[in-house]
Amino acid sequence: MKMGFFSEADQWSVDGERINTPEKLRAIRKILEDIGPIIVEHWFYRRSSAADRVVFDDFDDFEKYLNTEPRAGDKIHVWSFAEVCTPNNVLASGKCPDDQGRVPKKGAY
C-alpha cells in the first residue's frame, strides 16, 4: 500500500484493524474460489471524495488492487456478491428498451 498524508490526531497504532492480515486474505480468497465475486468499497483517508466501489472475481486481481491503489489509512470493506446481491434484495429490475421503447417478454439470461 502507498504512503500518504496522516494525522497523529487519529492515533495511528500497530494494534488497529488491518485489511491485509493473513486471516482476512484467506477468507476473501475462499469466497472468491468457492462462492463467486466480491464487492470492494474503498474509502479514502482524509481525502474529500466519495468511496470507490469495485467488483472482483479473481483473488490475484483483488490483491494487485490492494497493493497498488489504497494509501495508508484508507478503509476497505469487502462483501460476498452472492450473499448480498440476491433476488430478495433487488432494488429495481427491468430490461433495456430499444429505440421504440420495446422490451422482450422472454430471453436467455
Beta strands, then each sheet from edge to edge (+ up, - down):
strand 1: 38-43
strand 2: 52-56
strand 3: 75-80
sheet 1: 2+ 1- 3+
end
